[in-house]
């Protein structure tokens, strides 16, 4: 967010411009930093005005004064709820602001002066489980909303091991599992949608999976995105493996026509 010279910065800006060019009716977002209270249910923010969540600790004080102008939408939230419930998913409307898994990325992608997002943002939780198929089916349950030019964004990381970051600090070279899992994720996600759920689920059985993701909340969002894509193929737009993290960015389907 502050390191404007980091290579991921222009990548997020480019993605943001793709989205605003499509003039979406709304952006529905799933973040690694919101798991519902219960493995069999989903939560969704249904309020229009909420405060940002500063769901991190030990950072300089100015981090806790950051702002990202946004509004929610009851109408869109209840469309999502209807789609989930029609697919047998238990969902609860709640009041919850955007967490940093959303607003920190969106501040870069949707700069308030150069590329403002003029559409409501509705955040939906993950399950509290680590079940890949459950999250893939969560995405499938809302897929039809894309026909209304509702854009889906999922926020996680291709590789995310903060425990090992101390070993990689100051060394730009990626750890071996960062590279191997990053490429395995690409192979699972890209190409034909036929068998994609199974290919992705097999990632969790890889010997490098536990190092790449000691916990799975940062990997599960892409399962939601792949499910929401339905028959659309996935493309890796860009990647950077750095220490114990990968910044890979994916898109499912073709760019919408404005």
DORO-789218 format. One record per residue: residue in three letters; x, y, z of N, C-alpha, C in turn; residue number from 0. Coordinates in steps of 0.05 Angstrom, whole numbers, plus 5000, padded with zeros to 4 digits. Layout:
N
<rec 'ALA',<X,Y,Z>,<X,Y,Z>,<X,Y,Z>,NUM>
...
END
This chain:
258
<rec 'UNK',<5017,4976,5000>,<5000,5000,5000>,<5017,5025,5000>,0>
<rec 'UNK',<5039,5025,5015>,<5057,5048,5016>,<5081,5045,4997>,1>
<rec 'UNK',<5088,5020,4991>,<5112,5016,4974>,<5104,5018,4944>,2>
<rec 'UNK',<5102,5043,4935>,<5093,5048,4907>,<5113,5037,4886>,3>
<rec 'UNK',<5137,5031,4895>,<5157,5020,4876>,<5156,4990,4875>,4>
<rec 'UNK',<5140,4977,4891>,<5139,4948,4890>,<5126,4940,4864>,5>
<rec 'UNK',<5135,4918,4851>,<5125,4910,4825>,<5095,4903,4825>,6>
<rec 'UNK',<5083,4896,4848>,<5055,4889,4848>,<5037,4914,4846>,7>
<rec 'UNK',<5048,4937,4852>,<5033,4962,4853>,<5020,4968,4826>,8>
<rec 'UNK',<5035,4969,4804>,<5023,4975,4778>,<5004,4952,4768>,9>
<rec 'UNK',<5009,4928,4778>,<4992,4906,4770>,<4964,4910,4782>,10>
<rec 'UNK',<4963,4917,4807>,<4937,4923,4820>,<4923,4947,4807>,11>
<rec 'UNK',<4939,4967,4800>,<4927,4990,4786>,<4915,4982,4759>,12>
<rec 'UNK',<4929,4965,4745>,<4918,4956,4719>,<4892,4940,4722>,13>
<rec 'UNK',<4891,4923,4742>,<4867,4908,4747>,<4844,4926,4754>,14>
<rec 'UNK',<4850,4946,4771>,<4830,4965,4779>,<4818,4980,4755>,15>
<rec 'UNK',<4836,4987,4736>,<4826,5002,4712>,<4809,4983,4695>,16>
<rec 'UNK',<4816,4958,4693>,<4799,4939,4678>,<4771,4938,4690>,17>
<rec 'UNK',<4769,4938,4716>,<4743,4936,4730>,<4727,4961,4726>,18>
<rec 'UNK',<4739,4985,4731>,<4724,5009,4728>,<4716,5015,4699>,19>
<rec 'UNK',<4732,5006,4680>,<4725,5009,4652>,<4699,4994,4645>,20>
<rec 'UNK',<4695,4972,4659>,<4671,4956,4654>,<4645,4968,4667>,21>
<rec 'UNK',<4649,4989,4683>,<4626,5002,4696>,<4608,4982,4710>,22>
<rec 'UNK',<4619,4968,4730>,<4603,4947,4743>,<4580,4958,4759>,23>
<rec 'UNK',<4559,4942,4760>,<4536,4948,4776>,<4543,4948,4806>,24>
<rec 'UNK',<4561,4930,4812>,<4571,4927,4840>,<4596,4910,4839>,25>
<rec 'UNK',<4612,4911,4860>,<4634,4893,4864>,<4629,4877,4889>,26>
<rec 'UNK',<4628,4851,4886>,<4625,4832,4909>,<4652,4820,4914>,27>
<rec 'UNK',<4661,4821,4939>,<4688,4813,4945>,<4689,4793,4968>,28>
<rec 'UNK',<4707,4773,4965>,<4712,4753,4986>,<4741,4757,4994>,29>
<rec 'UNK',<4747,4758,5020>,<4774,4763,5030>,<4782,4741,5048>,30>
<rec 'UNK',<4809,4736,5049>,<4820,4717,5067>,<4816,4724,5096>,31>
<rec 'UNK',<4809,4749,5101>,<4808,4758,5129>,<4779,4759,5141>,32>
<rec 'UNK',<4761,4745,5128>,<4735,4742,5140>,<4725,4714,5136>,33>
<rec 'UNK',<4725,4699,5158>,<4713,4672,5158>,<4689,4673,5177>,34>
<rec 'UNK',<4667,4662,5168>,<4642,4663,5183>,<4644,4648,5210>,35>
<rec 'UNK',<4626,4655,5228>,<4624,4640,5253>,<4609,4614,5249>,36>
<rec 'UNK',<4623,4594,5241>,<4610,4568,5236>,<4618,4557,5209>,37>
<rec 'UNK',<4624,4531,5207>,<4634,4519,5183>,<4612,4513,5163>,38>
<rec 'UNK',<4587,4517,5171>,<4564,4510,5153>,<4548,4535,5145>,39>
<rec 'UNK',<4560,4559,5148>,<4545,4583,5142>,<4563,4605,5131>,40>
<rec 'UNK',<4550,4624,5119>,<4564,4647,5107>,<4552,4672,5119>,41>
<rec 'UNK',<4568,4693,5121>,<4558,4719,5130>,<4564,4740,5108>,42>
<rec 'UNK',<4547,4761,5107>,<4550,4781,5087>,<4543,4808,5099>,43>
<rec 'UNK',<4559,4828,5092>,<4552,4855,5101>,<4529,4866,5085>,44>
<rec 'UNK',<4507,4873,5098>,<4483,4883,5085>,<4479,4913,5089>,45>
<rec 'UNK',<4498,4926,5102>,<4495,4954,5109>,<4507,4972,5087>,46>
<rec 'UNK',<4497,4996,5085>,<4508,5015,5065>,<4532,5029,5076>,47>
<rec 'UNK',<4531,5038,5101>,<4553,5053,5113>,<4565,5037,5136>,48>
<rec 'UNK',<4591,5032,5134>,<4606,5019,5155>,<4634,5031,5157>,49>
<rec 'UNK',<4646,5027,5180>,<4674,5036,5183>,<4693,5015,5174>,50>
<rec 'UNK',<4717,5023,5165>,<4737,5003,5158>,<4746,4988,5182>,51>
<rec 'UNK',<4755,4963,5178>,<4766,4948,5200>,<4797,4949,5198>,52>
<rec 'UNK',<4809,4956,5220>,<4839,4956,5222>,<4847,4930,5236>,53>
<rec 'UNK',<4844,4908,5222>,<4846,4881,5234>,<4875,4872,5233>,54>
<rec 'UNK',<4893,4887,5245>,<4921,4880,5246>,<4933,4895,5271>,55>
<rec 'UNK',<4956,4886,5280>,<4966,4896,5305>,<4996,4902,5303>,56>
<rec 'UNK',<5005,4922,5318>,<5033,4928,5320>,<5045,4945,5298>,57>
<rec 'UNK',<5028,4958,5283>,<5038,4975,5261>,<5039,5004,5269>,58>
<rec 'UNK',<5053,5021,5254>,<5053,5050,5261>,<5025,5062,5261>,59>
<rec 'UNK',<5022,5083,5277>,<4995,5094,5281>,<4981,5103,5256>,60>
<rec 'UNK',<4997,5112,5236>,<4983,5122,5212>,<4968,5101,5196>,61>
<rec 'UNK',<4976,5075,5200>,<4961,5054,5187>,<4932,5054,5196>,62>
<rec 'UNK',<4928,5062,5221>,<4901,5060,5233>,<4884,5086,5227>,63>
<rec 'UNK',<4896,5103,5211>,<4881,5127,5202>,<4875,5126,5172>,64>
<rec 'UNK',<4882,5104,5159>,<4877,5101,5131>,<4847,5101,5125>,65>
<rec 'UNK',<4840,5110,5101>,<4812,5111,5093>,<4809,5101,5064>,66>
<rec 'UNK',<4787,5089,5058>,<4780,5081,5031>,<4750,5087,5028>,67>
<rec 'UNK',<4743,5108,5013>,<4715,5115,5010>,<4699,5092,4996>,68>
<rec 'UNK',<4678,5083,5009>,<4662,5062,4997>,<4634,5062,5008>,69>
<rec 'UNK',<4616,5051,4993>,<4588,5046,5003>,<4581,5018,4997>,70>
<rec 'UNK',<4563,5007,5013>,<4552,4981,5008>,<4526,4983,4993>,71>
<rec 'UNK',<4511,4961,4992>,<4485,4961,4978>,<4468,4939,4990>,72>
<rec 'UNK',<4446,4947,5002>,<4427,4927,5012>,<4415,4911,4989>,73>
<rec 'UNK',<4410,4924,4967>,<4398,4911,4944>,<4416,4888,4934>,74>
<rec 'UNK',<4441,4895,4930>,<4460,4874,4920>,<4465,4853,4941>,75>
<rec 'UNK',<4467,4861,4966>,<4471,4841,4987>,<4448,4821,4988>,76>
<rec 'UNK',<4424,4830,4984>,<4402,4811,4985>,<4399,4795,4960>,77>
<rec 'UNK',<4409,4805,4937>,<4411,4788,4914>,<4431,4766,4918>,78>
<rec 'UNK',<4453,4772,4931>,<4473,4751,4937>,<4460,4731,4957>,79>
<rec 'UNK',<4446,4741,4977>,<4434,4723,4997>,<4414,4705,4983>,80>
<rec 'UNK',<4398,4715,4965>,<4378,4699,4950>,<4392,4677,4934>,81>
<rec 'UNK',<4414,4684,4921>,<4429,4665,4905>,<4440,4643,4923>,82>
<rec 'UNK',<4451,4650,4946>,<4462,4631,4964>,<4441,4612,4975>,83>
<rec 'UNK',<4419,4624,4984>,<4398,4608,4996>,<4385,4589,4976>,84>
<rec 'UNK',<4383,4598,4951>,<4371,4581,4931>,<4388,4557,4924>,85>
<rec 'UNK',<4413,4559,4933>,<4432,4536,4929>,<4437,4521,4956>,86>
<rec 'UNK',<4420,4526,4975>,<4421,4511,5000>,<4442,4521,5019>,87>
<rec 'UNK',<4452,4545,5016>,<4473,4556,5034>,<4460,4574,5054>,88>
<rec 'UNK',<4466,4569,5079>,<4456,4585,5101>,<4473,4611,5103>,89>
<rec 'UNK',<4459,4633,5103>,<4474,4659,5102>,<4460,4679,5121>,90>
<rec 'UNK',<4476,4694,5135>,<4466,4714,5154>,<4475,4742,5146>,91>
<rec 'UNK',<4457,4761,5143>,<4465,4789,5139>,<4475,4801,5165>,92>
<rec 'UNK',<4497,4815,5163>,<4510,4828,5187>,<4519,4856,5180>,93>
<rec 'UNK',<4528,4871,5200>,<4540,4897,5195>,<4570,4894,5201>,94>
<rec 'UNK',<4586,4897,5180>,<4615,4893,5182>,<4629,4910,5161>,95>
<rec 'UNK',<4649,4925,5169>,<4664,4941,5150>,<4683,4924,5134>,96>
<rec 'UNK',<4695,4937,5114>,<4715,4923,5098>,<4740,4918,5114>,97>
<rec 'UNK',<4751,4894,5112>,<4776,4888,5126>,<4800,4896,5109>,98>
<rec 'UNK',<4824,4894,5120>,<4847,4903,5105>,<4854,4886,5081>,99>
<rec 'UNK',<4843,4861,5081>,<4846,4845,5057>,<4832,4856,5033>,100>
<rec 'UNK',<4813,4874,5038>,<4799,4888,5016>,<4810,4916,5013>,101>
<rec 'UNK',<4808,4933,5034>,<4813,4961,5029>,<4843,4967,5023>,102>
<rec 'UNK',<4861,4952,5034>,<4890,4957,5027>,<4895,4953,4998>,103>
<rec 'UNK',<4883,4932,4986>,<4886,4927,4957>,<4871,4947,4941>,104>
<rec 'UNK',<4846,4953,4950>,<4829,4971,4935>,<4839,5000,4934>,105>
<rec 'UNK',<4854,5008,4955>,<4865,5035,4955>,<4885,5038,4932>,106>
<rec 'UNK',<4899,5016,4925>,<4918,5017,4903>,<4903,5014,4876>,107>
<rec 'UNK',<4885,4995,4875>,<4871,4989,4850>,<4852,5012,4842>,108>
<rec 'UNK',<4839,5025,4862>,<4819,5045,4857>,<4827,5071,4871>,109>
<rec 'UNK',<4848,5083,4861>,<4856,5109,4873>,<4833,5129,4871>,110>
<rec 'UNK',<4828,5142,4893>,<4805,5160,4894>,<4806,5183,4874>,111>
<rec 'UNK',<4830,5191,4866>,<4833,5213,4848>,<4836,5205,4819>,112>
<rec 'UNK',<4850,5183,4814>,<4856,5175,4786>,<4838,5153,4776>,113>
<rec 'UNK',<4827,5136,4793>,<4811,5114,4784>,<4790,5106,4805>,114>
<rec 'UNK',<4772,5124,4812>,<4753,5118,4834>,<4734,5096,4826>,115>
<rec 'UNK',<4726,5080,4845>,<4707,5059,4841>,<4679,5070,4847>,116>
<rec 'UNK',<4664,5074,4826>,<4637,5087,4829>,<4616,5065,4829>,117>
<rec 'UNK',<4619,5046,4846>,<4600,5023,4848>,<4601,5014,4877>,118>
<rec 'UNK',<4578,5004,4887>,<4578,4994,4915>,<4596,4969,4918>,119>
<rec 'UNK',<4607,4966,4941>,<4624,4943,4948>,<4610,4927,4970>,120>
<rec 'UNK',<4605,4901,4964>,<4592,4883,4983>,<4611,4861,4990>,121>
<rec 'UNK',<4619,4858,5015>,<4637,4837,5023>,<4622,4813,5034>,122>
<rec 'UNK',<4631,4790,5026>,<4619,4764,5035>,<4641,4748,5048>,123>
<rec 'UNK',<4634,4734,5069>,<4654,4718,5083>,<4661,4692,5069>,124>
<rec 'UNK',<4682,4680,5078>,<4688,4652,5072>,<4674,4635,5093>,125>
<rec 'UNK',<4674,4609,5089>,<4667,4590,5111>,<4690,4590,5131>,126>
<rec 'UNK',<4685,4580,5154>,<4706,4577,5173>,<4721,4550,5169>,127>
<rec 'UNK',<4711,4534,5151>,<4724,4508,5145>,<4747,4512,5125>,128>
<rec 'UNK',<4762,4490,5121>,<4783,4490,5101>,<4776,4472,5077>,129>
<rec 'UNK',<4750,4467,5073>,<4741,4449,5053>,<4742,4463,5025>,130>
<rec 'UNK',<4759,4453,5007>,<4762,4467,4981>,<4736,4465,4964>,131>
<rec 'UNK',<4723,4443,4965>,<4698,4440,4949>,<4676,4457,4960>,132>
<rec 'UNK',<4674,4460,4986>,<4654,4477,4998>,<4658,4506,4988>,133>
<rec 'UNK',<4682,4515,4986>,<4687,4542,4976>,<4684,4545,4946>,134>
<rec 'UNK',<4691,4524,4931>,<4686,4524,4902>,<4656,4527,4897>,135>
<rec 'UNK',<4640,4511,4912>,<4611,4512,4908>,<4599,4538,4918>,136>
<rec 'UNK',<4612,4551,4937>,<4603,4578,4945>,<4605,4597,4921>,137>
<rec 'UNK',<4627,4596,4907>,<4629,4612,4883>,<4608,4605,4862>,138>
<rec 'UNK',<4604,4579,4857>,<4584,4571,4838>,<4556,4581,4844>,139>
<rec 'UNK',<4550,4583,4870>,<4524,4592,4878>,<4517,4621,4871>,140>
<rec 'UNK',<4538,4637,4867>,<4533,4665,4860>,<4541,4671,4831>,141>
<rec 'UNK',<4549,4652,4816>,<4560,4656,4790>,<4541,4671,4771>,142>
<rec 'UNK',<4515,4664,4773>,<4496,4676,4754>,<4494,4706,4757>,143>
<rec 'UNK',<4502,4717,4780>,<4501,4746,4784>,<4520,4761,4765>,144>
<rec 'UNK',<4539,4747,4754>,<4558,4760,4736>,<4543,4769,4710>,145>
<rec 'UNK',<4521,4757,4704>,<4506,4764,4680>,<4494,4793,4683>,146>
<rec 'UNK',<4493,4803,4708>,<4483,4830,4713>,<4505,4850,4715>,147>
<rec 'UNK',<4529,4842,4706>,<4553,4859,4708>,<4560,4865,4737>,148>
<rec 'UNK',<4555,4846,4754>,<4566,4847,4781>,<4593,4833,4780>,149>
<rec 'UNK',<4614,4847,4787>,<4641,4837,4786>,<4648,4824,4813>,150>
<rec 'UNK',<4662,4801,4811>,<4671,4787,4834>,<4701,4789,4837>,151>
<rec 'UNK',<4710,4796,4861>,<4739,4799,4867>,<4744,4781,4891>,152>
<rec 'UNK',<4766,4765,4889>,<4774,4749,4912>,<4802,4757,4920>,153>
<rec 'UNK',<4806,4760,4946>,<4831,4772,4956>,<4844,4752,4975>,154>
<rec 'UNK',<4867,4741,4966>,<4883,4723,4983>,<4912,4725,4974>,155>
<rec 'UNK',<4926,4703,4975>,<4953,4702,4963>,<4959,4674,4953>,156>
<rec 'UNK',<4974,4673,4931>,<4980,4647,4920>,<4998,4630,4938>,157>
<rec 'UNK',<5016,4644,4952>,<5033,4631,4973>,<5034,4651,4996>,158>
<rec 'UNK',<5031,4641,5020>,<5029,4660,5043>,<5039,4645,5068>,159>
<rec 'UNK',<5064,4649,5075>,<5076,4637,5099>,<5090,4659,5115>,160>
<rec 'UNK',<5076,4671,5133>,<5088,4693,5149>,<5108,4682,5169>,161>
<rec 'UNK',<5105,4657,5177>,<5124,4645,5196>,<5152,4643,5185>,162>
<rec 'UNK',<5154,4639,5159>,<5180,4637,5146>,<5191,4663,5137>,163>
<rec 'UNK',<5175,4684,5139>,<5184,4710,5129>,<5209,4720,5143>,164>
<rec 'UNK',<5213,4713,5168>,<5236,4721,5182>,<5262,4709,5170>,165>
<rec 'UNK',<5260,4685,5159>,<5283,4673,5146>,<5289,4685,5119>,166>
<rec 'UNK',<5269,4696,5107>,<5272,4707,5080>,<5276,4737,5080>,167>
<rec 'UNK',<5274,4750,5103>,<5276,4779,5105>,<5302,4789,5094>,168>
<rec 'UNK',<5300,4808,5075>,<5324,4820,5063>,<5336,4804,5040>,169>
<rec 'UNK',<5324,4780,5035>,<5333,4763,5013>,<5311,4762,4992>,170>
<rec 'UNK',<5316,4774,4968>,<5295,4775,4948>,<5289,4748,4935>,171>
<rec 'UNK',<5306,4728,4939>,<5302,4702,4927>,<5279,4687,4940>,172>
<rec 'UNK',<5262,4674,4925>,<5240,4659,4936>,<5250,4633,4949>,173>
<rec 'UNK',<5236,4624,4969>,<5241,4598,4980>,<5232,4577,4961>,174>
<rec 'UNK',<5244,4553,4961>,<5237,4533,4940>,<5207,4527,4939>,175>
<rec 'UNK',<5194,4524,4962>,<5165,4517,4961>,<5148,4540,4950>,176>
<rec 'UNK',<5158,4565,4952>,<5143,4587,4940>,<5141,4584,4910>,177>
<rec 'UNK',<5163,4577,4898>,<5163,4574,4868>,<5147,4549,4860>,178>
<rec 'UNK',<5151,4527,4874>,<5138,4502,4865>,<5108,4503,4869>,179>
<rec 'UNK',<5098,4515,4891>,<5069,4516,4895>,<5057,4537,4877>,180>
<rec 'UNK',<5071,4559,4872>,<5061,4580,4854>,<5055,4568,4827>,181>
<rec 'UNK',<5074,4552,4817>,<5070,4540,4790>,<5049,4519,4791>,182>
<rec 'UNK',<5047,4504,4812>,<5026,4483,4814>,<4998,4496,4815>,183>
<rec 'UNK',<4996,4519,4828>,<4970,4533,4828>,<4963,4542,4800>,184>
<rec 'UNK',<4983,4552,4786>,<4977,4560,4758>,<4967,4537,4741>,185>
<rec 'UNK',<4980,4514,4744>,<4972,4491,4728>,<4943,4482,4735>,186>
<rec 'UNK',<4936,4485,4761>,<4910,4476,4770>,<4888,4495,4761>,187>
<rec 'UNK',<4894,4521,4761>,<4873,4541,4757>,<4869,4547,4727>,188>
<rec 'UNK',<4891,4548,4712>,<4888,4556,4684>,<4880,4533,4666>,189>
<rec 'UNK',<4872,4540,4642>,<4862,4520,4623>,<4833,4514,4626>,190>
<rec 'UNK',<4825,4490,4617>,<4797,4483,4616>,<4784,4483,4644>,191>
<rec 'UNK',<4759,4491,4645>,<4744,4490,4670>,<4736,4462,4677>,192>
<rec 'UNK',<4737,4444,4658>,<4730,4416,4663>,<4750,4403,4682>,193>
<rec 'UNK',<4741,4394,4704>,<4759,4382,4724>,<4775,4401,4741>,194>
<rec 'UNK',<4769,4427,4738>,<4784,4447,4753>,<4782,4445,4783>,195>
<rec 'UNK',<4758,4439,4792>,<4754,4437,4821>,<4771,4415,4833>,196>
<rec 'UNK',<4772,4392,4819>,<4788,4370,4828>,<4818,4376,4827>,197>
<rec 'UNK',<4826,4390,4805>,<4855,4397,4803>,<4863,4415,4825>,198>
<rec 'UNK',<4846,4434,4832>,<4852,4453,4853>,<4852,4439,4880>,199>
<rec 'UNK',<4833,4422,4885>,<4831,4408,4910>,<4856,4391,4915>,200>
<rec 'UNK',<4868,4380,4894>,<4892,4363,4896>,<4916,4379,4906>,201>
<rec 'UNK',<4915,4406,4903>,<4937,4422,4912>,<4941,4419,4942>,202>
<rec 'UNK',<4920,4414,4957>,<4922,4412,4986>,<4937,4387,4995>,203>
<rec 'UNK',<4940,4368,4976>,<4954,4343,4982>,<4983,4343,4974>,204>
<rec 'UNK',<4992,4365,4963>,<5020,4367,4954>,<5038,4368,4979>,205>
<rec 'UNK',<5063,4357,4976>,<5081,4359,4999>,<5090,4387,5007>,206>
<rec 'UNK',<5088,4406,4987>,<5096,4433,4994>,<5072,4451,5003>,207>
<rec 'UNK',<5048,4439,5004>,<5024,4455,5010>,<5025,4467,5038>,208>
<rec 'UNK',<5034,4451,5057>,<5034,4460,5085>,<5054,4483,5089>,209>
<rec 'UNK',<5076,4483,5074>,<5095,4505,5076>,<5084,4529,5062>,210>
<rec 'UNK',<5072,4525,5039>,<5061,4548,5024>,<5038,4561,5038>,211>
<rec 'UNK',<5022,4545,5052>,<4999,4556,5067>,<4996,4540,5093>,212>
<rec 'UNK',<5010,4549,5114>,<5007,4536,5140>,<4978,4535,5149>,213>
<rec 'UNK',<4963,4556,5143>,<4934,4556,5145>,<4923,4564,5118>,214>
<rec 'UNK',<4898,4556,5112>,<4888,4557,5085>,<4872,4582,5078>,215>
<rec 'UNK',<4868,4600,5096>,<4849,4622,5091>,<4858,4640,5068>,216>
<rec 'UNK',<4884,4642,5062>,<4894,4658,5040>,<4893,4644,5013>,217>
<rec 'UNK',<4889,4618,5013>,<4886,4603,4989>,<4857,4599,4981>,218>
<rec 'UNK',<4839,4597,5000>,<4811,4591,4995>,<4796,4611,4977>,219>
<rec 'UNK',<4803,4637,4978>,<4789,4656,4960>,<4790,4649,4931>,220>
<rec 'UNK',<4812,4638,4921>,<4813,4632,4893>,<4795,4608,4886>,221>
<rec 'UNK',<4789,4591,4905>,<4769,4570,4900>,<4742,4582,4896>,222>
<rec 'UNK',<4736,4603,4911>,<4710,4617,4907>,<4710,4630,4879>,223>
<rec 'UNK',<4731,4643,4872>,<4733,4656,4846>,<4730,4636,4823>,224>
<rec 'UNK',<4743,4613,4826>,<4742,4593,4805>,<4714,4582,4802>,225>
<rec 'UNK',<4700,4579,4825>,<4673,4569,4824>,<4654,4589,4811>,226>
<rec 'UNK',<4658,4615,4818>,<4641,4636,4807>,<4646,4639,4777>,227>
<rec 'UNK',<4669,4630,4767>,<4675,4632,4739>,<4659,4613,4721>,228>
<rec 'UNK',<4647,4593,4733>,<4632,4573,4719>,<4649,4560,4697>,229>
<rec 'UNK',<4642,4563,4672>,<4657,4550,4650>,<4680,4568,4640>,230>
<rec 'UNK',<4682,4592,4650>,<4704,4609,4640>,<4731,4599,4649>,231>
<rec 'UNK',<4750,4602,4632>,<4777,4592,4638>,<4792,4613,4655>,232>
<rec 'UNK',<4811,4604,4670>,<4828,4622,4686>,<4854,4628,4672>,233>
<rec 'UNK',<4864,4652,4677>,<4889,4661,4665>,<4906,4674,4688>,234>
<rec 'UNK',<4931,4667,4689>,<4949,4681,4708>,<4959,4705,4693>,235>
<rec 'UNK',<4952,4728,4704>,<4960,4754,4692>,<4989,4760,4697>,236>
<rec 'UNK',<4999,4753,4721>,<5025,4761,4730>,<5032,4747,4755>,237>
<rec 'UNK',<5057,4743,4760>,<5065,4732,4786>,<5093,4743,4794>,238>
<rec 'UNK',<5097,4742,4820>,<5123,4749,4831>,<5126,4732,4857>,239>
<rec 'UNK',<5146,4714,4856>,<5152,4699,4880>,<5174,4713,4896>,240>
<rec 'UNK',<5169,4717,4921>,<5187,4735,4937>,<5188,4723,4965>,241>
<rec 'UNK',<5211,4711,4972>,<5214,4700,4999>,<5193,4678,5003>,242>
<rec 'UNK',<5175,4681,5022>,<5155,4661,5029>,<5127,4669,5020>,243>
<rec 'UNK',<5126,4687,5000>,<5100,4695,4989>,<5100,4696,4959>,244>
<rec 'UNK',<5077,4693,4947>,<5073,4697,4918>,<5051,4717,4914>,245>
<rec 'UNK',<5055,4736,4896>,<5036,4757,4891>,<5020,4752,4865>,246>
<rec 'UNK',<5017,4727,4857>,<5004,4720,4832>,<4976,4732,4830>,247>
<rec 'UNK',<4969,4742,4806>,<4943,4754,4801>,<4929,4738,4778>,248>
<rec 'UNK',<4904,4732,4781>,<4889,4716,4762>,<4864,4730,4753>,249>
<rec 'UNK',<4855,4724,4729>,<4829,4732,4719>,<4815,4708,4707>,250>
<rec 'UNK',<4789,4707,4712>,<4773,4686,4700>,<4755,4698,4678>,251>
<rec 'UNK',<4755,4687,4654>,<4739,4697,4633>,<4752,4720,4618>,252>
<rec 'UNK',<4738,4730,4598>,<4748,4753,4583>,<4740,4779,4596>,253>
<rec 'UNK',<4753,4800,4588>,<4746,4826,4598>,<4718,4833,4589>,254>
<rec 'UNK',<4701,4843,4607>,<4674,4851,4599>,<4675,4876,4581>,255>
<rec 'UNK',<4655,4878,4564>,<4652,4901,4546>,<4637,4923,4561>,256>
<rec 'UNK',<4648,4947,4562>,<4635,4969,4576>,<4608,4976,4562>,257>
END
